[in-house]
Amino acid sequence: MEFEYTYRLSSKKDRPILARFALLKQKQTVLDALREKRKNDQVSGRVVEDLPDRIVKTRTALYPFLEQCQNEGKAARYKQDKLMVCGKLYECDFISKKPILVAK
C-alpha cells in the first residue's frame, strides 16, 4: 500500500491519523474493510473521508431521502455529491430542498 503522506494531528484528547493514499482503489479498499469490521464490532473509533464543504452540504441535504430509501429496502449510497438509488442518480435542488433525478 502506498501513501503520499501520513501524520498524526496534535490534539489534547486523541491523536487522529491523517493519511493520503496514492491510489483511490487502495483508499476504497481500506474504507470498506474498516466499515465492515466496525459493523461486526471489531473496531472502535471512526474512519471518515475529508470531503469539501460543497459535498458535505449536499450530502446533508440528501440524507433524509437516503434514510427514506433505505427504510423502503432500496439500495442507496452516496456517490460524491449525488445519491445513487437502485442505479439512478439524484442530486439536491437547493431551491426546492428536494432531490431531483439526474438525466443520463
Stockholm file with secondary structure:
# STOCKHOLM 1.0

chainA/1-104         MEFEYTYRLSSKKDRPILARFALLKQKQTVLDALREKRKNDQVSGRVVEDLPDRIVKTRTALYPFLEQCQNEGKAARYKQDKLMVCGKLYECDFISKKPILVAK
#=GR chainA/1-104 SS CCEEEEEECCCSSCCCEEEEESSHHHHHHHHHHHHHHHHTTCCCSCCCCCCCHHHHHHHHHHHHHHHHHHHTTCCEEEETTEEEETTEEEEEETTTTEEEECCC
#=GC SS_cons         CCEEEEEECCCSSCCCEEEEESSHHHHHHHHHHHHHHHHTTCCCSCCCCCCCHHHHHHHHHHHHHHHHHHHTTCCEEEETTEEEETTEEEEEETTTTEEEECCC
//
